[in-house]
Amino acid sequence: MGAEAIQQLAETTAAVAARKKRQAASGRQLQKGGVLYSQQARSIRQEREQEKEQEKQDREDHQMLAHIQRMPAEQRSAFMQEMKEDNLERATRLQARLTQRRQQAARRRAKTRARNREAAQRELEEEAE
């Protein structure tokens, strides 16, 4: 009887401590669980805005390609000649954009890994309590 009471008291104390810790943290609960801090929310919003901007740029590029393909042959060849002159600059921009996308993807993967590690660590700590 006494051992059960001590165990229940320890569980209650741990639950109270965990609740105080959650309440002390400024943030909001996510559906996935955990606290989202304002800096994390800002970075997530910025990533979304960058992705939307990138999607807009991709749509514009696709529309330009479709427009070029619909041009009459003479206009298209003249346009392509102008593009060849501008090709080096464009290729440089495309390469920079691809590099930027790869870096963004690597950062997102690193953040996801870090969040997963933190969640696993929290679970281990909760199990230990």
C-alpha positions as CSV (number, residue, x, y, z in Angstrom):
1,M,0.0,0.0,0.0
2,G,2.8,2.4,0.9
3,A,4.8,1.5,-2.2
4,E,1.8,2.2,-4.4
5,A,1.2,5.6,-2.7
6,I,4.8,6.6,-3.2
7,Q,4.7,5.5,-6.9
8,Q,1.5,7.5,-7.5
9,L,3.0,10.5,-5.7
10,A,6.0,10.3,-7.9
11,E,3.9,10.0,-11.1
12,T,1.7,13.0,-9.9
13,T,4.8,15.1,-9.2
14,A,6.3,14.3,-12.6
15,A,3.0,15.1,-14.3
16,V,2.8,18.5,-12.4
17,A,6.4,19.3,-13.4
18,A,5.8,18.4,-17.0
19,R,2.6,20.6,-17.1
20,K,4.5,23.5,-15.5
21,K,7.3,23.2,-18.1
22,R,4.7,23.2,-21.0
23,Q,2.9,26.2,-19.5
24,A,6.1,28.1,-19.0
25,A,7.1,27.7,-22.6
26,S,5.6,30.5,-24.8
27,G,4.2,29.0,-28.0
28,R,1.3,27.0,-29.2
29,Q,0.7,23.3,-29.5
30,L,1.0,21.6,-32.8
31,Q,-1.1,18.7,-34.1
32,K,2.1,16.6,-34.2
33,G,2.8,17.5,-30.5
34,G,5.3,19.8,-29.0
35,V,5.7,23.5,-28.7
36,L,6.2,25.8,-31.7
37,Y,8.2,28.8,-30.8
38,S,7.8,32.2,-32.5
39,Q,11.2,31.9,-34.2
40,Q,10.4,28.5,-35.6
41,A,7.0,29.8,-36.8
42,R,8.7,32.7,-38.6
43,S,11.2,30.4,-40.3
44,I,8.4,28.1,-41.4
45,R,6.4,31.0,-42.8
46,Q,9.5,32.3,-44.6
47,E,10.1,28.9,-46.1
48,R,6.5,28.7,-47.3
49,E,6.8,32.2,-48.8
50,Q,10.0,31.2,-50.6
51,E,8.4,28.1,-51.9
52,K,5.4,30.1,-53.2
53,E,7.7,32.5,-54.9
54,Q,9.6,29.6,-56.5
55,E,6.4,28.0,-57.7
56,K,5.4,31.4,-59.2
57,Q,8.7,31.6,-61.0
58,D,8.4,28.1,-62.3
59,R,4.9,28.8,-63.6
60,E,6.2,31.9,-65.4
61,D,9.1,29.9,-66.9
62,H,6.6,27.3,-68.1
63,Q,4.3,29.9,-69.6
64,M,7.3,31.5,-71.4
65,L,8.3,28.1,-72.8
66,A,4.8,27.5,-74.1
67,H,4.7,30.9,-75.6
68,I,8.0,30.3,-77.4
69,Q,6.7,27.0,-78.8
70,R,3.6,28.6,-80.2
71,M,5.6,31.3,-82.1
72,P,5.9,31.0,-85.9
73,A,9.1,29.4,-87.0
74,E,10.7,32.7,-88.2
75,Q,9.9,34.5,-85.0
76,R,11.0,31.5,-82.9
77,S,14.4,31.3,-84.7
78,A,15.0,35.1,-84.1
79,F,14.0,34.8,-80.5
80,M,16.2,31.7,-80.0
81,Q,19.2,33.7,-81.5
82,E,18.6,36.4,-78.9
83,M,18.3,33.7,-76.2
84,K,21.7,32.2,-77.3
85,E,23.3,35.6,-76.7
86,D,21.7,35.8,-73.3
87,N,22.2,32.1,-72.6
88,L,25.3,32.4,-70.4
89,E,23.6,34.7,-68.0
90,R,20.5,32.6,-67.9
91,A,22.4,29.4,-67.4
92,T,24.2,31.1,-64.5
93,R,20.9,32.1,-62.9
94,L,19.5,28.6,-63.4
95,Q,22.5,27.0,-61.8
96,A,22.4,29.4,-58.9
97,R,18.6,28.7,-58.4
98,L,19.3,24.9,-58.5
99,T,22.1,25.3,-56.0
100,Q,19.8,27.4,-53.8
101,R,17.0,24.7,-54.0
102,R,19.5,22.0,-53.1
103,Q,20.7,24.0,-50.1
104,Q,17.1,24.7,-49.0
105,A,16.3,21.0,-49.2
106,A,19.4,20.1,-47.2
107,R,18.5,22.7,-44.5
108,R,14.9,21.3,-44.4
109,R,16.2,17.8,-44.0
110,A,18.6,18.9,-41.3
111,K,15.8,20.7,-39.4
112,T,13.6,17.6,-39.7
113,R,16.3,15.4,-38.4
114,A,16.9,17.7,-35.5
115,R,13.2,17.8,-34.6
116,N,13.0,14.1,-34.8
117,R,16.1,13.8,-32.5
118,E,14.5,16.3,-30.0
119,A,11.2,14.4,-30.0
120,A,13.0,11.1,-29.4
121,Q,15.0,12.7,-26.6
122,R,11.8,14.0,-25.0
123,E,10.2,10.6,-25.3
124,L,13.2,9.0,-23.6
125,E,13.1,11.6,-20.8
126,E,9.4,11.2,-20.3
127,E,9.8,7.4,-20.1
128,A,12.6,7.9,-17.6
129,E,10.4,10.0,-15.4
